[in-house]
């Protein structure tokens, strides 16, 4: 099953990316997810079920460890499985 992960970390800092935002980018870069899109107000990536579950766990552990006070995420099923 292919899934899409979309998430943001807070608190926001418009002057420079906070440590938790940089850590989130590292999680995406170092993982096995595909179609990675990193932006100033949200991030997304795609992968199979197990890869997304692993990424979410790693994302929560690492971003909260460096200051994230909120991680908002949405996971959607893609393709034929979405029916």
C-alpha positions in Angstrom: 0.0 0.0 0.0 1.4 3.4 -1.0 0.9 6.3 1.3 1.5 10.1 1.4 2.8 11.8 4.5 2.3 15.5 5.0 3.5 17.3 8.1 4.5 20.5 9.8 6.5 21.1 13.0 6.1 24.1 15.4 6.8 26.6 16.7 7.4 28.6 13.5 10.3 31.0 13.1 10.2 33.2 10.0 13.7 34.5 10.5 15.5 31.2 10.2 14.6 27.5 10.2 14.4 26.2 13.8 16.3 23.1 14.9 13.2 20.9 14.7 12.5 21.9 11.1 16.1 21.1 10.1 15.8 17.7 12.0 12.6 16.9 10.1 14.4 17.5 6.8 17.2 15.2 7.9 14.6 12.4 8.7 13.2 12.8 5.2 16.6 12.9 3.5 18.0 9.9 5.4 15.0 7.7 5.1 13.5 5.5 2.3 10.6 7.8 1.4 10.2 9.1 -2.1 8.7 12.2 -3.8 10.1 14.3 -0.9 9.0 17.9 -0.9 10.3 20.2 1.8 8.8 23.7 2.1 8.7 26.6 4.6 5.2 25.7 5.9 4.9 22.0 5.2 6.6 18.9 4.0 5.5 15.8 2.2 6.8 12.4 1.1 5.5 9.1 -0.2 6.3 5.5 0.4 5.0 2.1 1.3 3.1 1.6 4.6 6.0 0.4 6.6 8.3 3.2 5.4 5.8 5.8 6.3 5.2 4.3 9.8 8.9 4.2 10.4 9.3 7.8 9.2 6.5 9.0 11.5 8.1 7.4 14.5 11.5 8.8 13.7 10.1 12.2 13.0 8.3 12.4 16.3 11.3 11.2 18.3 13.8 13.4 16.7 11.9 16.7 16.2 10.5 16.7 19.8 14.0 16.0 21.1 15.2 19.3 19.6 12.3 21.6 20.5 9.2 20.9 18.5 6.2 21.6 20.6 3.7 20.4 18.0 3.9 18.0 15.0 0.8 18.1 12.8 0.6 15.3 10.3 -1.7 13.7 7.8 -1.3 10.3 6.1 -3.3 9.4 3.0 -3.6 6.2 1.1 -2.7 6.6 -2.6 -3.8 4.8 -5.8 -6.1 1.9 -6.1 -6.0 1.1 -2.3 -7.6 4.5 -1.6 -11.0 3.2 -2.9 
